[in-house]
Structures are given as C-alpha cells and as structure tokens.
Amino acid sequence: MSIQLVVFALDNEEYGINISSINGILRAKKFKIRSLPGTGSGIEGMINLRGSVNYIFNLRAKFNLPEKEIMEESKFIMLNVNGSTTGCIVDEVTDIVKLDDTEIQLTPDFINSHNANYILGIGQIEDRMIIILDPEKIFSEEYDTIQGAIE
C-alpha cells in the first residue's frame, strides 16, 4: 500500500498531507484575508473563493513558529475537512511524492500524548524526512473556536 502526499515547507521543515484530502492549491497573494473577530491566533481569517466563505488557518501559529509575511511563493492549501473546504497558509508547496508503507514510520506514543495527535507519521525518502499531518485533527480546536465566534 502507498500514500501520495502534497509536500510543503514551513521554516525549512517538510510536511505532507494526503493528496486525497486536498481540494486545491492557491497563490496566497491573490486573495485578501479578512479577519474574523473573536478567534485565536491559529485562525488567520477568511477569504471569498468563488462566492463561498473559506476559513484560512495559520500553521505557523499552530506549530509555534515565528510569524512570517505572506510572500510571492506562499500558498493556501485548500483541504476538505469536516465537511467543508478550509485552507492553511504554507511557505511554499515543494513536491508531490508517493511513499510505500516501508518509507513511513509511525509517530511514537510520546509525541501523540503531547497534544500532537495530528501527526500521522514520518515519511523518509533518502535523507529527507517529511512530517505527515492529519488534516481532520490538526484544526479541530480552531474549528471549535470558529463555531463559538459564529454562534
């Protein structure tokens, strides 16, 4: 069995999300992000995409990385999560890779127990290590925040 990942960079680390969860990849500079009052730092705001409101999450805030301005190569990876399309800002999309089970190490228990249950495993291709993320779990706290702000 194998998995195909869209690989992206954040602060020189590589992360991957299963391609089956991805709805599209957009140039971040083409959209104006509107802030959403009453939400935490993990939620960047919302954009209008083809007449629909789509929420944009900030993975840098989620992973406690330094803030970075949206650059020309910055992208929104649009994900099908929890029945809606949601985006996250990444520094750049770098690759699409296919990994076999033998190239994936499961996440050790000590990582899962420390509030990082959104990490599915580590993909290894030669000397590259790709942190594989679970989009359904990664934004669960932020979804609760949005629901609270809307209600």
N, C-alpha and C positions, 0 to 999 in steps of 0.2 A: 504494500500500500504506500502511496506517496501523497504529498501535500504540495500545492503550489501557493507561493507567498508573494505578495507585493512587499518589497523591502524598501524601507525609508530610513533616513538619517535624522537623529536628534543629537546635537552635541557630539558628533563623531562616533556615536554608537549606532549599530544597525538593529532595527526592529522589523518584524514581519507580521503581516495579518493575512489569513487565508483569503485567497482571491475570491472565493465564493461569497464572502461577506461584503465585498466591495461593490458599490453602485457606480463609482466613477472617481476620477481624479481631476481636480480643478486648479487652475492658477489662482492663488490666493489674491494676488494684486488686482484681479479683475472684479473683485467684489468688495462692497463696503460692509463691514461688520458693524451691526447696530448692537449696542449694549443692552443687556436685559437686567433691569434693577432687581435687587434682592437675591442675586445669585453669587456663588463663591468664585474664587479666582480660577477654578478649573473650567469654568464656562466663559468662553471668550465673548459670546453673543449670538446673534442670529443673522442669517443672510436670506435674501429673496432669490430663490433658484427656480426659474420657470414658473413663477407665480405662487410658489409654496414657501412657507417659512421653514428653514432648516437651521437647527442649532449647531454651533461650532464650539468644540471643546478644545482646551489648551493642554496638550500633553506635557508641555514644559512645566506648567504649574503642577500637574498631577504627579510628575516624577521629581519635583523639587529641583528643577534645572533653572539656571539663570534666564531671565527674560531676554527675548531677542525680537528685534523689529522684523516685521514681515518683509522678506527680501524678494527679488525677482524670481529666484528658484523655489521659494516657499510654495507649498501645495496644500490644498484641502483634500484629504482622502475621505470620500463620502461612503458611509457604511450603512448597510441595512441592519439596524439594531433595534430590538424590542418593538418591532412592527412599524418603525419609521426610519427615515433617512436622516442620518446625523453625520456631521463632519468633524475631523480633527486636523489641526494645523501641524504640519511637519516641515522640517528644514528643506528637505527635497526627497523626491522619490528616486531611488538609485537603481532598482533592479526588479526583475521578476525571476524567481528561482523555483525549482522543483526539488523537493527533498524526499528521500526514501526514509522509512522508519529507522534504518540504521544510522542515519545522519541527524537524528533528533534525540536529545537527552531530555528525559522528563525533569520537571522542576523538583528540586529536593524539598522535603517537608518543611525545613526551617525557613524557606522563602515563602511558601504558601501560608504558613502560620503567622507571618508578619505583615498582614494586610496587603499582600501582593498576589492574591489568588487569581489575578488576571493574567499572570504569566503561565503559559501552557508548557513551555519548554525552551530549550536552546538548540537551534539548528547549527550544524557545523558543516562548512564547505571549505576544505583545505584549511587555511589559517583564519578564516572568517568565522565569527560567532554571531548569530542572529537571534535576538530575543523574540520569541513568538508570543504574541499577545492574543487574548480572548476578548474581542470587541463587545460581547454581551456583558461581560463582567467589569470591564475597565471603567465604564462610565455609569455604573449603577448608582453610586452616591450622587453624582451630578444630576442624573435623571430625577431622583427624589427631590433635589433642590429646585429644579425647574418646575416640577409638578406643584411644589409648595408655593413658588412665586406666582404661578398662573392662577391657582385656586385662591 
